[in-house]
Amino acid sequence: MSFEAIGSYRRAVRHATPAALDELESLLVRLRQLDGLTEKKRGLFYRRSKAFLHFHEDPSGLHADVRLSTDFERFRVQTRAEQDELVLVITRTLDGART
């Protein structure tokens, strides 16, 4: 990726602003209820001592980056159905860690 492309990518994809997090408030409420996650600051969740979940916005909408294994995976969370899918994936990940 060229230097110009990297700069363009960074401008297009950014951490979610407070206004974007306002749009996700009902999702944030659901995530706060999950055992095993700690919200260190609004929209930034940790699992144990590691960053686990945070949000981005880009021209295609709102996304969550979730550390399901070693690396973060990106999930679109613009719609209620996409948010439901994210909660399901996270719940399964947390439940799998407990067994």
Secondary structure, 3 states (H helix, E strand, C coil): CCHHHHHHHHHHCEECCHHHHHHCHHHHHHHHCCCCCEEEECCEEEECCEEEEEEEEECCEEEEEEECCCCEEEEECCCHHHHHHHHHHHHHHHHHHHC
